[in-house]
Amino acid sequence: MHYDFQTLPQRRGTGSAKWELMYREQPDLGPDVVPLSVADMEFENPPEVKQALREWLDGAVMGYTDPTDEFFSACLGWQERRHGWTPEREWVVTSPGVVPAIFNAVRTLTSPGDGVIVQPPVYYPFFMAVE
C-alpha cells in the first residue's frame, strides 16, 4: 500500500485546536509550517482506516455501547503477542481516553506526597495528573 506523506490536508479553519492556536498566536505563519505535535495527525487518514470505518458505519447504529467479546479478545491477544502475557479479562478496564486513564491511575495508585516518575517527552496533561 502506498501512503502519501507529501500532501498535507488543509487544517486551518477546521476547528483543529492545535492549528487554530498556532495561527492565533502567529497569524503570519506561512503554509509550509507543519507543527507535527502529539496525537494530531498532519496527513490524510490511511485508506484502510477509512474503508474499515465505512464498512462499520454501513451496519452500525449510533449510540452508547459497551465493550464486546471481540474487544476483550483483541486486548488480551495484543498483550499475549506483544508481551507474552495474558491478563484476566476482568482486569481490562475501559476509559474514554488516555488522559482520564492517567489521572485515574495516579489517583488510584498513589497518595499525596508520593513520588511519580514522568518520562518526557510526553503530552503535557501527564504532568498535570501528578500535580
VOVEX-989534 format. One record per atom (N, C-alpha, C, CB): residue in three letters; x, y, z. Coordinates in Angstrom, 1 decimal, padded with zeros to 4 digits. Glycine has a CB too. Layout:
<pts>
pt code=ALA&x=X&y=Y&z=Z
...
</pts>
This chain:
<pts>
pt code=MET&x=000.9&y=-001.2&z=000.0
pt code=MET&x=000.0&y=000.0&z=000.0
pt code=MET&x=000.9&y=001.2&z=000.0
pt code=MET&x=-001.0&y=000.0&z=001.2
pt code=HIS&x=000.5&y=002.2&z=-000.8
pt code=HIS&x=001.3&y=003.5&z=-000.9
pt code=HIS&x=000.6&y=004.5&z=000.0
pt code=HIS&x=001.4&y=004.0&z=-002.3
pt code=TYR&x=001.4&y=005.2&z=000.8
pt code=TYR&x=000.9&y=006.2&z=001.7
pt code=TYR&x=001.5&y=007.5&z=001.3
pt code=TYR&x=001.3&y=005.9&z=003.2
pt code=ASP&x=000.7&y=008.6&z=001.2
pt code=ASP&x=001.1&y=009.9&z=000.8
pt code=ASP&x=001.5&y=010.7&z=002.0
pt code=ASP&x=000.0&y=010.6&z=000.0
pt code=PHE&x=002.8&y=010.9&z=002.2
pt code=PHE&x=003.3&y=011.8&z=003.2
pt code=PHE&x=003.8&y=013.1&z=002.7
pt code=PHE&x=004.4&y=011.0&z=004.0
pt code=GLN&x=003.4&y=013.4&z=001.5
pt code=GLN&x=003.8&y=014.7&z=000.9
pt code=GLN&x=002.6&y=015.7&z=000.9
pt code=GLN&x=004.2&y=014.5&z=-000.5
pt code=THR&x=001.4&y=015.2&z=000.7
pt code=THR&x=000.3&y=016.1&z=000.6
pt code=THR&x=-000.3&y=016.4&z=002.0
pt code=THR&x=-000.8&y=015.5&z=-000.4
pt code=LEU&x=-000.4&y=017.6&z=002.3
pt code=LEU&x=-000.9&y=018.0&z=003.7
pt code=LEU&x=-002.3&y=018.5&z=003.5
pt code=LEU&x=000.0&y=019.0&z=004.3
pt code=PRO&x=-003.2&y=017.9&z=004.3
pt code=PRO&x=-004.6&y=018.4&z=004.2
pt code=PRO&x=-004.7&y=019.8&z=004.8
pt code=PRO&x=-005.6&y=017.4&z=005.0
pt code=GLN&x=-005.7&y=020.6&z=004.4
pt code=GLN&x=-005.9&y=021.9&z=004.9
pt code=GLN&x=-006.5&y=021.8&z=006.3
pt code=GLN&x=-006.8&y=022.8&z=004.0
pt code=ARG&x=-005.8&y=022.2&z=007.3
pt code=ARG&x=-006.3&y=022.1&z=008.7
pt code=ARG&x=-006.8&y=023.4&z=009.2
pt code=ARG&x=-005.2&y=021.6&z=009.6
pt code=ARG&x=-006.4&y=024.5&z=008.6
pt code=ARG&x=-006.8&y=025.8&z=009.1
pt code=ARG&x=-008.3&y=026.0&z=008.8
pt code=ARG&x=-006.0&y=027.0&z=008.4
pt code=GLY&x=-009.0&y=026.5&z=009.8
pt code=GLY&x=-010.4&y=026.7&z=009.7
pt code=GLY&x=-011.3&y=025.5&z=009.9
pt code=GLY&x=-010.7&y=027.3&z=008.4
pt code=THR&x=-010.7&y=024.4&z=010.4
pt code=THR&x=-011.4&y=023.2&z=010.5
pt code=THR&x=-011.8&y=022.9&z=012.0
pt code=THR&x=-010.6&y=022.0&z=010.0
pt code=GLY&x=-011.4&y=023.8&z=012.9
pt code=GLY&x=-011.7&y=023.6&z=014.3
pt code=GLY&x=-010.6&y=022.9&z=015.0
pt code=GLY&x=-013.0&y=022.8&z=014.5
pt code=SER&x=-009.5&y=022.6&z=014.3
pt code=SER&x=-008.3&y=021.9&z=015.0
pt code=SER&x=-007.8&y=022.9&z=016.0
pt code=SER&x=-007.3&y=021.6&z=013.9
pt code=ALA&x=-007.8&y=022.4&z=017.3
pt code=ALA&x=-007.3&y=023.3&z=018.4
pt code=ALA&x=-005.9&y=023.6&z=018.2
pt code=ALA&x=-007.5&y=022.5&z=019.7
pt code=LYS&x=-005.0&y=022.7&z=017.8
pt code=LYS&x=-003.6&y=023.0&z=017.6
pt code=LYS&x=-003.4&y=024.0&z=016.5
pt code=LYS&x=-002.9&y=021.7&z=017.2
pt code=TRP&x=-004.0&y=023.8&z=015.3
pt code=TRP&x=-003.8&y=024.8&z=014.2
pt code=TRP&x=-004.4&y=026.1&z=014.5
pt code=TRP&x=-004.4&y=024.2&z=012.9
pt code=GLU&x=-005.6&y=026.2&z=015.1
pt code=GLU&x=-006.2&y=027.5&z=015.3
pt code=GLU&x=-005.4&y=028.3&z=016.3
pt code=GLU&x=-007.6&y=027.3&z=015.9
pt code=LEU&x=-004.8&y=027.6&z=017.4
pt code=LEU&x=-004.0&y=028.3&z=018.4
pt code=LEU&x=-002.7&y=028.8&z=017.7
pt code=LEU&x=-003.7&y=027.3&z=019.5
pt code=MET&x=-002.1&y=028.0&z=016.9
pt code=MET&x=-000.9&y=028.3&z=016.2
pt code=MET&x=-001.1&y=029.6&z=015.4
pt code=MET&x=-000.4&y=027.2&z=015.3
pt code=TYR&x=-002.1&y=029.7&z=014.6
pt code=TYR&x=-002.4&y=030.8&z=013.8
pt code=TYR&x=-002.8&y=032.0&z=014.6
pt code=TYR&x=-003.4&y=030.5&z=012.7
pt code=ARG&x=-003.5&y=031.8&z=015.7
pt code=ARG&x=-003.9&y=032.9&z=016.6
pt code=ARG&x=-002.7&y=033.6&z=017.2
pt code=ARG&x=-004.9&y=032.4&z=017.7
pt code=GLU&x=-001.7&y=032.8&z=017.6
pt code=GLU&x=-000.5&y=033.3&z=018.2
pt code=GLU&x=000.5&y=033.8&z=017.2
pt code=GLU&x=000.1&y=032.2&z=019.1
pt code=GLN&x=000.5&y=033.3&z=016.0
pt code=GLN&x=001.4&y=033.7&z=015.0
pt code=GLN&x=000.6&y=033.8&z=013.6
pt code=GLN&x=002.6&y=032.8&z=014.9
pt code=PRO&x=-000.2&y=034.8&z=013.4
pt code=PRO&x=-001.1&y=034.8&z=012.2
pt code=PRO&x=-000.3&y=034.9&z=010.9
pt code=PRO&x=-002.0&y=036.0&z=012.3
pt code=ASP&x=000.9&y=035.3&z=010.9
pt code=ASP&x=001.7&y=035.4&z=009.6
pt code=ASP&x=002.5&y=034.2&z=009.2
pt code=ASP&x=002.6&y=036.6&z=009.7
pt code=LEU&x=002.2&y=033.1&z=009.9
pt code=LEU&x=002.9&y=031.8&z=009.5
pt code=LEU&x=002.6&y=031.4&z=008.1
pt code=LEU&x=002.6&y=030.7&z=010.5
pt code=GLY&x=003.6&y=031.0&z=007.4
pt code=GLY&x=003.4&y=030.6&z=006.0
pt code=GLY&x=002.8&y=029.2&z=005.9
pt code=GLY&x=004.7&y=030.6&z=005.3
pt code=PRO&x=002.4&y=028.8&z=004.7
pt code=PRO&x=001.7&y=027.5&z=004.6
pt code=PRO&x=002.7&y=026.3&z=004.7
pt code=PRO&x=001.1&y=027.4&z=003.2
pt code=ASP&x=004.0&y=026.6&z=004.8
pt code=ASP&x=005.0&y=025.5&z=004.9
pt code=ASP&x=005.2&y=025.0&z=006.3
pt code=ASP&x=006.2&y=025.9&z=004.2
pt code=VAL&x=004.6&y=025.7&z=007.3
pt code=VAL&x=004.8&y=025.3&z=008.7
pt code=VAL&x=003.9&y=024.1&z=009.0
pt code=VAL&x=004.5&y=026.5&z=009.6
pt code=VAL&x=004.5&y=023.1&z=009.6
pt code=VAL&x=003.8&y=021.9&z=010.0
pt code=VAL&x=004.1&y=021.6&z=011.4
pt code=VAL&x=004.1&y=020.6&z=009.0
pt code=PRO&x=003.2&y=021.7&z=012.4
pt code=PRO&x=003.5&y=021.6&z=013.8
pt code=PRO&x=003.9&y=020.2&z=014.2
pt code=PRO&x=002.4&y=022.1&z=014.6
pt code=LEU&x=003.4&y=019.1&z=013.6
pt code=LEU&x=003.7&y=017.8&z=014.0
pt code=LEU&x=003.7&y=017.5&z=015.5
pt code=LEU&x=005.1&y=017.4&z=013.4
pt code=SER&x=002.7&y=017.9&z=016.2
pt code=SER&x=002.7&y=017.6&z=017.6
pt code=SER&x=002.0&y=016.3&z=017.9
pt code=SER&x=001.9&y=018.8&z=018.3
pt code=VAL&x=002.0&y=015.9&z=019.2
pt code=VAL&x=001.5&y=014.6&z=019.6
pt code=VAL&x=000.0&y=014.5&z=019.4
pt code=VAL&x=001.8&y=014.4&z=021.1
pt code=ALA&x=-000.4&y=013.3&z=019.0
pt code=ALA&x=-001.8&y=012.9&z=018.9
pt code=ALA&x=-002.7&y=013.7&z=018.0
pt code=ALA&x=-002.4&y=013.0&z=020.3
pt code=ASP&x=-002.1&y=014.3&z=017.0
pt code=ASP&x=-002.9&y=015.0&z=016.0
pt code=ASP&x=-002.2&y=014.9&z=014.6
pt code=ASP&x=-003.1&y=016.6&z=016.4
pt code=MET&x=-002.7&y=014.1&z=013.8
pt code=MET&x=-002.0&y=013.8&z=012.5
pt code=MET&x=-002.1&y=015.0&z=011.6
pt code=MET&x=-002.6&y=012.6&z=011.9
pt code=GLU&x=-001.0&y=015.1&z=010.8
pt code=GLU&x=-000.9&y=016.1&z=009.7
pt code=GLU&x=-001.1&y=015.5&z=008.3
pt code=GLU&x=000.4&y=016.8&z=009.8
pt code=PHE&x=-001.4&y=014.2&z=008.3
pt code=PHE&x=-001.6&y=013.6&z=007.0
pt code=PHE&x=-003.0&y=013.0&z=006.9
pt code=PHE&x=-000.5&y=012.5&z=006.8
pt code=GLU&x=-003.3&y=012.6&z=005.6
pt code=GLU&x=-004.6&y=012.0&z=005.4
pt code=GLU&x=-004.7&y=010.7&z=006.2
pt code=GLU&x=-004.8&y=011.8&z=003.9
pt code=ASN&x=-005.9&y=010.3&z=006.5
pt code=ASN&x=-006.1&y=009.0&z=007.2
pt code=ASN&x=-005.8&y=007.9&z=006.2
pt code=ASN&x=-007.6&y=008.9&z=007.7
pt code=PRO&x=-005.2&y=006.8&z=006.7
pt code=PRO&x=-004.8&y=005.7&z=005.8
pt code=PRO&x=-006.1&y=005.2&z=005.1
pt code=PRO&x=-004.1&y=004.6&z=006.6
pt code=PRO&x=-006.0&y=004.8&z=003.9
pt code=PRO&x=-007.1&y=004.3&z=003.1
pt code=PRO&x=-007.8&y=003.1&z=003.8
pt code=PRO&x=-006.7&y=003.8&z=001.7
pt code=GLU&x=-007.0&y=002.2&z=004.5
pt code=GLU&x=-007.5&y=001.0&z=005.2
pt code=GLU&x=-008.4&y=001.5&z=006.3
pt code=GLU&x=-006.4&y=000.1&z=005.6
pt code=VAL&x=-008.1&y=002.5&z=007.0
pt code=VAL&x=-008.8&y=003.0&z=008.1
pt code=VAL&x=-010.2&y=003.6&z=007.6
pt code=VAL&x=-008.0&y=004.1&z=009.0
pt code=LYS&x=-010.1&y=004.4&z=006.6
pt code=LYS&x=-011.3&y=005.0&z=006.0
pt code=LYS&x=-012.3&y=003.9&z=005.6
pt code=LYS&x=-011.0&y=005.9&z=004.8
pt code=GLN&x=-011.7&y=002.9&z=004.9
pt code=GLN&x=-012.6&y=001.8&z=004.4
pt code=GLN&x=-013.2&y=001.0&z=005.5
pt code=GLN&x=-011.7&y=000.8&z=003.5
pt code=ALA&x=-012.4&y=000.7&z=006.6
pt code=ALA&x=-012.9&y=-000.1&z=007.7
pt code=ALA&x=-014.0&y=000.7&z=008.4
pt code=ALA&x=-011.8&y=-000.4&z=008.7
pt code=LEU&x=-013.9&y=002.0&z=008.5
pt code=LEU&x=-014.9&y=002.9&z=009.2
pt code=LEU&x=-016.2&y=002.9&z=008.3
pt code=LEU&x=-014.4&y=004.3&z=009.4
pt code=ARG&x=-016.0&y=003.0&z=007.0
pt code=ARG&x=-017.2&y=003.0&z=006.1
pt code=ARG&x=-017.9&y=001.7&z=006.2
pt code=ARG&x=-016.7&y=003.2&z=004.6
pt code=GLU&x=-017.2&y=000.6&z=006.2
pt code=GLU&x=-017.9&y=-000.7&z=006.4
pt code=GLU&x=-018.6&y=-000.8&z=007.7
pt code=GLU&x=-016.8&y=-001.9&z=006.2
pt code=TRP&x=-017.9&y=-000.4&z=008.8
pt code=TRP&x=-018.5&y=-000.4&z=010.1
pt code=TRP&x=-019.8&y=000.4&z=010.1
pt code=TRP&x=-017.5&y=000.0&z=011.2
pt code=LEU&x=-019.7&y=001.6&z=009.6
pt code=LEU&x=-020.8&y=002.6&z=009.6
pt code=LEU&x=-022.0&y=002.0&z=008.8
pt code=LEU&x=-020.4&y=003.9&z=009.1
pt code=ASP&x=-021.8&y=001.3&z=007.8
pt code=ASP&x=-022.8&y=000.7&z=006.9
pt code=ASP&x=-023.8&y=-000.2&z=007.8
pt code=ASP&x=-022.3&y=000.0&z=005.8
pt code=GLY&x=-023.2&y=-000.8&z=008.8
pt code=GLY&x=-024.1&y=-001.7&z=009.6
pt code=GLY&x=-024.3&y=-001.3&z=011.0
pt code=GLY&x=-023.4&y=-003.1&z=009.6
pt code=ALA&x=-023.8&y=-000.1&z=011.3
pt code=ALA&x=-023.9&y=000.3&z=012.7
pt code=ALA&x=-025.1&y=001.2&z=013.0
pt code=ALA&x=-022.6&y=001.2&z=013.0
pt code=VAL&x=-025.5&y=001.1&z=014.3
pt code=VAL&x=-026.5&y=002.0&z=014.8
pt code=VAL&x=-025.7&y=002.9&z=015.8
pt code=VAL&x=-027.7&y=001.3&z=015.4
pt code=MET&x=-025.8&y=004.2&z=015.6
pt code=MET&x=-025.0&y=005.1&z=016.5
pt code=MET&x=-025.7&y=005.1&z=017.9
pt code=MET&x=-024.9&y=006.5&z=015.9
pt code=GLY&x=-024.9&y=005.0&z=018.9
pt code=GLY&x=-025.5&y=005.0&z=020.3
pt code=GLY&x=-024.4&y=004.6&z=021.3
pt code=GLY&x=-026.7&y=004.1&z=020.4
pt code=TYR&x=-024.8&y=004.5&z=022.5
pt code=TYR&x=-023.9&y=004.1&z=023.5
pt code=TYR&x=-023.7&y=002.6&z=023.5
pt code=TYR&x=-024.4&y=004.5&z=025.0
pt code=THR&x=-022.4&y=002.2&z=023.6
pt code=THR&x=-022.1&y=000.8&z=023.5
pt code=THR&x=-021.2&y=000.4&z=024.7
pt code=THR&x=-021.4&y=000.5&z=022.2
pt code=ASP&x=-021.2&y=-000.9&z=025.0
pt code=ASP&x=-020.3&y=-001.5&z=025.9
pt code=ASP&x=-019.3&y=-002.3&z=025.2
pt code=ASP&x=-021.0&y=-002.3&z=027.0
pt code=PRO&x=-018.1&y=-002.6&z=025.8
pt code=PRO&x=-017.1&y=-003.4&z=025.1
pt code=PRO&x=-017.7&y=-004.8&z=024.7
pt code=PRO&x=-015.9&y=-003.6&z=026.0
pt code=THR&x=-017.4&y=-005.3&z=023.6
pt code=THR&x=-017.8&y=-006.6&z=023.1
pt code=THR&x=-016.8&y=-007.6&z=023.4
pt code=THR&x=-018.1&y=-006.5&z=021.6
pt code=ASP&x=-017.2&y=-008.9&z=023.2
pt code=ASP&x=-016.3&y=-010.0&z=023.4
pt code=ASP&x=-015.1&y=-009.8&z=022.4
pt code=ASP&x=-017.0&y=-011.4&z=023.1
pt code=GLU&x=-015.3&y=-009.3&z=021.2
pt code=GLU&x=-014.3&y=-009.1&z=020.3
pt code=GLU&x=-013.3&y=-008.1&z=020.8
pt code=GLU&x=-014.8&y=-008.6&z=018.9
pt code=PHE&x=-013.8&y=-007.0&z=021.5
pt code=PHE&x=-012.9&y=-006.0&z=022.1
pt code=PHE&x=-012.0&y=-006.7&z=023.1
pt code=PHE&x=-013.7&y=-004.9&z=022.7
pt code=PHE&x=-012.5&y=-007.4&z=024.0
pt code=PHE&x=-011.7&y=-008.1&z=025.0
pt code=PHE&x=-010.7&y=-009.0&z=024.4
pt code=PHE&x=-012.6&y=-008.8&z=026.1
pt code=SER&x=-011.1&y=-009.8&z=023.4
pt code=SER&x=-010.2&y=-010.8&z=022.8
pt code=SER&x=-009.1&y=-010.0&z=022.1
pt code=SER&x=-011.0&y=-011.6&z=021.7
pt code=ALA&x=-009.4&y=-008.9&z=021.5
pt code=ALA&x=-008.3&y=-008.1&z=020.8
pt code=ALA&x=-007.3&y=-007.6&z=021.9
pt code=ALA&x=-008.9&y=-006.9&z=020.0
pt code=CYS&x=-007.8&y=-007.0&z=023.0
pt code=CYS&x=-006.9&y=-006.5&z=024.0
pt code=CYS&x=-006.0&y=-007.6&z=024.6
pt code=CYS&x=-007.8&y=-005.9&z=025.1
pt code=LEU&x=-006.7&y=-008.7&z=025.0
pt code=LEU&x=-005.9&y=-009.8&z=025.6
pt code=LEU&x=-004.9&y=-010.4&z=024.6
pt code=LEU&x=-006.9&y=-010.9&z=026.1
pt code=GLY&x=-005.4&y=-010.5&z=023.3
pt code=GLY&x=-004.5&y=-011.1&z=022.3
pt code=GLY&x=-003.3&y=-010.2&z=022.0
pt code=GLY&x=-005.3&y=-011.3&z=021.0
pt code=TRP&x=-003.5&y=-008.9&z=022.0
pt code=TRP&x=-002.4&y=-008.0&z=021.8
pt code=TRP&x=-001.3&y=-008.1&z=022.9
pt code=TRP&x=-002.9&y=-006.5&z=021.8
pt code=GLN&x=-001.8&y=-008.2&z=024.2
pt code=GLN&x=-000.9&y=-008.4&z=025.3
pt code=GLN&x=-000.1&y=-009.7&z=025.2
pt code=GLN&x=-001.6&y=-008.4&z=026.7
pt code=GLU&x=-000.8&y=-010.7&z=024.8
pt code=GLU&x=-000.1&y=-012.0&z=024.6
pt code=GLU&x=000.9&y=-011.9&z=023.5
pt code=GLU&x=-001.2&y=-013.1&z=024.2
pt code=ARG&x=000.6&y=-011.4&z=022.3
pt code=ARG&x=001.5&y=-011.3&z=021.2
pt code=ARG&x=002.7&y=-010.4&z=021.5
pt code=ARG&x=000.8&y=-010.8&z=019.9
pt code=ARG&x=002.4&y=-009.3&z=022.1
pt code=ARG&x=003.5&y=-008.3&z=022.3
pt code=ARG&x=004.3&y=-008.5&z=023.5
pt code=ARG&x=002.9&y=-006.9&z=022.5
pt code=HIS&x=003.7&y=-009.1&z=024.6
pt code=HIS&x=004.4&y=-009.2&z=025.8
pt code=HIS&x=004.5&y=-010.6&z=026.4
pt code=HIS&x=003.8&y=-008.3&z=026.8
pt code=GLY&x=003.9&y=-011.6&z=025.7
pt code=GLY&x=003.9&y=-013.0&z=026.2
pt code=GLY&x=003.1&y=-013.2&z=027.5
pt code=GLY&x=005.3&y=-013.4&z=026.3
pt code=TRP&x=002.1&y=-012.3&z=027.7
pt code=TRP&x=001.4&y=-012.3&z=029.0
pt code=TRP&x=-000.1&y=-012.1&z=028.7
pt code=TRP&x=001.9&y=-011.2&z=029.9
pt code=THR&x=-000.9&y=-012.9&z=029.3
pt code=THR&x=-002.3&y=-012.8&z=029.1
pt code=THR&x=-003.0&y=-012.4&z=030.4
pt code=THR&x=-003.0&y=-014.1&z=028.5
pt code=PRO&x=-003.4&y=-011.2&z=030.6
pt code=PRO&x=-004.1&y=-010.8&z=031.8
pt code=PRO&x=-005.5&y=-011.4&z=031.8
pt code=PRO&x=-004.3&y=-009.2&z=031.9
pt code=GLU&x=-006.1&y=-011.4&z=033.0
pt code=GLU&x=-007.5&y=-011.9&z=033.1
pt code=GLU&x=-008.4&y=-010.8&z=032.4
pt code=GLU&x=-007.9&y=-012.1&z=034.6
pt code=ARG&x=-009.5&y=-011.3&z=031.9
pt code=ARG&x=-010.4&y=-010.4&z=031.2
pt code=ARG&x=-011.0&y=-009.3&z=032.2
pt code=ARG&x=-011.6&y=-011.2&z=030.6
pt code=GLU&x=-011.2&y=-009.7&z=033.4
pt code=GLU&x=-011.7&y=-008.8&z=034.4
pt code=GLU&x=-010.8&y=-007.6&z=034.7
pt code=GLU&x=-012.1&y=-009.5&z=035.7
pt code=TRP&x=-009.5&y=-007.8&z=034.4
pt code=TRP&x=-008.5&y=-006.8&z=034.7
pt code=TRP&x=-008.6&y=-005.6&z=033.6
pt code=TRP&x=-007.1&y=-007.3&z=034.7
pt code=VAL&x=-009.2&y=-005.9&z=032.5
pt code=VAL&x=-009.3&y=-004.9&z=031.4
pt code=VAL&x=-010.4&y=-003.9&z=031.8
pt code=VAL&x=-009.6&y=-005.5&z=030.0
pt code=VAL&x=-010.0&y=-002.6&z=031.9
pt code=VAL&x=-011.0&y=-001.6&z=032.2
pt code=VAL&x=-010.9&y=-000.5&z=031.1
pt code=VAL&x=-010.6&y=-000.9&z=033.6
pt code=THR&x=-012.1&y=-000.1&z=030.7
pt code=THR&x=-012.1&y=000.9&z=029.6
pt code=THR&x=-012.0&y=002.3&z=030.2
pt code=THR&x=-013.4&y=000.7&z=028.8
pt code=SER&x=-011.7&y=003.2&z=029.3
pt code=SER&x=-011.6&y=004.6&z=029.7
pt code=SER&x=-011.9&y=005.4&z=028.4
pt code=SER&x=-010.1&y=005.0&z=030.2
pt code=PRO&x=-012.5&y=006.6&z=028.6
pt code=PRO&x=-012.8&y=007.4&z=027.4
pt code=PRO&x=-011.6&y=008.0&z=026.7
pt code=PRO&x=-013.8&y=008.6&z=027.9
pt code=GLY&x=-010.4&y=007.9&z=027.3
pt code=GLY&x=-009.2&y=008.4&z=026.7
pt code=GLY&x=-008.0&y=008.2&z=027.6
pt code=GLY&x=-009.4&y=009.9&z=026.4
pt code=VAL&x=-006.8&y=008.5&z=027.0
pt code=VAL&x=-005.6&y=008.3&z=027.7
pt code=VAL&x=-005.5&y=009.2&z=028.9
pt code=VAL&x=-004.4&y=008.4&z=026.8
pt code=VAL&x=-005.8&y=010.5&z=028.7
pt code=VAL&x=-005.7&y=011.5&z=029.8
pt code=VAL&x=-006.5&y=011.1&z=031.0
pt code=VAL&x=-006.0&y=012.9&z=029.3
pt code=PRO&x=-007.8&y=010.8&z=030.8
pt code=PRO&x=-008.6&y=010.4&z=032.0
pt code=PRO&x=-008.0&y=009.1&z=032.6
pt code=PRO&x=-010.0&y=010.2&z=031.6
pt code=ALA&x=-007.5&y=008.2&z=031.8
pt code=ALA&x=-006.9&y=007.0&z=032.4
pt code=ALA&x=-005.7&y=007.3&z=033.2
pt code=ALA&x=-006.5&y=006.0&z=031.2
pt code=ILE&x=-004.8&y=008.2&z=032.8
pt code=ILE&x=-003.6&y=008.6&z=033.6
pt code=ILE&x=-004.1&y=009.2&z=034.9
pt code=ILE&x=-002.7&y=009.5&z=032.7
pt code=PHE&x=-005.0&y=010.2&z=034.8
pt code=PHE&x=-005.5&y=010.8&z=036.0
pt code=PHE&x=-006.0&y=009.8&z=037.0
pt code=PHE&x=-006.6&y=011.9&z=035.7
pt code=ASN&x=-006.9&y=008.9&z=036.5
pt code=ASN&x=-007.4&y=007.9&z=037.4
pt code=ASN&x=-006.4&y=006.9&z=038.0
pt code=ASN&x=-008.5&y=007.1&z=036.7
pt code=ALA&x=-005.4&y=006.6&z=037.2
pt code=ALA&x=-004.3&y=005.7&z=037.7
pt code=ALA&x=-003.6&y=006.4&z=038.8
pt code=ALA&x=-003.4&y=005.3&z=036.5
pt code=VAL&x=-003.2&y=007.7&z=038.6
pt code=VAL&x=-002.5&y=008.4&z=039.6
pt code=VAL&x=-003.3&y=008.5&z=040.9
pt code=VAL&x=-002.1&y=009.8&z=039.1
pt code=ARG&x=-004.6&y=008.8&z=040.8
pt code=ARG&x=-005.4&y=009.0&z=041.9
pt code=ARG&x=-005.6&y=007.6&z=042.7
pt code=ARG&x=-006.8&y=009.5&z=041.5
pt code=THR&x=-005.7&y=006.5&z=041.9
pt code=THR&x=-005.9&y=005.2&z=042.5
pt code=THR&x=-004.7&y=004.6&z=043.1
pt code=THR&x=-006.5&y=004.3&z=041.4
pt code=LEU&x=-003.5&y=004.8&z=042.5
pt code=LEU&x=-002.3&y=004.1&z=042.9
pt code=LEU&x=-001.4&y=004.9&z=043.7
pt code=LEU&x=-001.6&y=003.6&z=041.7
pt code=THR&x=-001.7&y=006.1&z=044.0
pt code=THR&x=-000.8&y=007.0&z=044.8
pt code=THR&x=-001.5&y=007.7&z=045.9
pt code=THR&x=000.0&y=008.0&z=043.9
pt code=SER&x=-000.7&y=008.2&z=046.8
pt code=SER&x=-001.2&y=009.1&z=047.9
pt code=SER&x=-000.5&y=010.4&z=047.8
pt code=SER&x=-001.1&y=008.4&z=049.3
pt code=PRO&x=-001.1&y=011.5&z=048.3
pt code=PRO&x=-000.5&y=012.8&z=048.3
pt code=PRO&x=000.9&y=012.7&z=048.9
pt code=PRO&x=-001.3&y=013.9&z=049.0
pt code=GLY&x=001.9&y=013.3&z=048.2
pt code=GLY&x=003.3&y=013.2&z=048.6
pt code=GLY&x=004.1&y=012.1&z=048.0
pt code=GLY&x=003.3&y=013.1&z=050.1
pt code=ASP&x=003.4&y=011.1&z=047.4
pt code=ASP&x=004.2&y=010.0&z=046.8
pt code=ASP&x=005.0&y=010.5&z=045.6
pt code=ASP&x=003.2&y=008.9&z=046.3
pt code=GLY&x=006.0&y=009.9&z=045.3
pt code=GLY&x=006.8&y=010.2&z=044.1
pt code=GLY&x=006.2&y=009.6&z=042.9
pt code=GLY&x=008.3&y=009.9&z=044.2
pt code=VAL&x=006.1&y=010.3&z=041.7
pt code=VAL&x=005.6&y=009.7&z=040.5
pt code=VAL&x=006.6&y=010.1&z=039.4
pt code=VAL&x=004.2&y=010.2&z=040.1
pt code=ILE&x=007.1&y=009.1&z=038.7
pt code=ILE&x=008.0&y=009.4&z=037.6
pt code=ILE&x=007.3&y=009.6&z=036.3
pt code=ILE&x=009.0&y=008.2&z=037.4
pt code=VAL&x=007.6&y=010.8&z=035.6
pt code=VAL&x=007.1&y=011.1&z=034.3
pt code=VAL&x=008.3&y=011.2&z=033.4
pt code=VAL&x=006.2&y=012.4&z=034.3
pt code=GLN&x=008.3&y=010.4&z=032.3
pt code=GLN&x=009.4&y=010.4&z=031.4
pt code=GLN&x=009.2&y=011.2&z=030.2
pt code=GLN&x=009.8&y=009.0&z=031.1
pt code=PRO&x=009.6&y=012.5&z=030.1
pt code=PRO&x=009.4&y=013.3&z=028.9
pt code=PRO&x=010.3&y=012.8&z=027.8
pt code=PRO&x=009.6&y=014.8&z=029.3
pt code=PRO&x=009.9&y=013.1&z=026.6
pt code=PRO&x=008.8&y=014.0&z=026.2
pt code=PRO&x=007.5&y=013.3&z=026.2
pt code=PRO&x=009.0&y=014.6&z=024.8
pt code=VAL&x=006.5&y=013.9&z=026.8
pt code=VAL&x=005.1&y=013.3&z=026.9
pt code=VAL&x=004.1&y=014.5&z=026.7
pt code=VAL&x=004.9&y=012.6&z=028.3
pt code=TYR&x=002.9&y=014.1&z=026.5
pt code=TYR&x=001.8&y=015.0&z=026.4
pt code=TYR&x=001.7&y=015.8&z=027.7
pt code=TYR&x=000.5&y=014.3&z=026.0
pt code=TYR&x=001.6&y=017.1&z=027.7
pt code=TYR&x=001.6&y=017.9&z=028.9
pt code=TYR&x=000.6&y=017.5&z=030.0
pt code=TYR&x=001.4&y=019.4&z=028.6
pt code=PRO&x=-000.6&y=017.0&z=029.7
pt code=PRO&x=-001.5&y=016.7&z=030.8
pt code=PRO&x=-001.0&y=015.5&z=031.7
pt code=PRO&x=-002.9&y=016.2&z=030.2
pt code=PHE&x=000.0&y=014.8&z=031.2
pt code=PHE&x=000.6&y=013.7&z=032.0
pt code=PHE&x=001.2&y=014.3&z=033.3
pt code=PHE&x=001.6&y=012.9&z=031.3
pt code=PHE&x=001.8&y=015.5&z=033.1
pt code=PHE&x=002.4&y=016.2&z=034.3
pt code=PHE&x=001.2&y=016.7&z=035.2
pt code=PHE&x=003.3&y=017.4&z=033.9
pt code=MET&x=000.2&y=017.2&z=034.6
pt code=MET&x=-001.0&y=017.7&z=035.4
pt code=MET&x=-001.6&y=016.7&z=036.2
pt code=MET&x=-002.0&y=018.3&z=034.4
pt code=ALA&x=-001.6&y=015.4&z=035.8
pt code=ALA&x=-002.2&y=014.3&z=036.5
pt code=ALA&x=-001.4&y=014.2&z=037.9
pt code=ALA&x=-002.1&y=013.0&z=035.7
pt code=VAL&x=-000.1&y=014.4&z=037.8
pt code=VAL&x=000.7&y=014.2&z=039.0
pt code=VAL&x=000.5&y=015.5&z=039.9
pt code=VAL&x=002.2&y=014.0&z=038.7
pt code=GLU&x=000.5&y=016.6&z=039.3
pt code=GLU&x=000.4&y=017.9&z=040.1
pt code=GLU&x=-000.9&y=018.0&z=040.8
pt code=GLU&x=000.7&y=019.1&z=039.2
</pts>
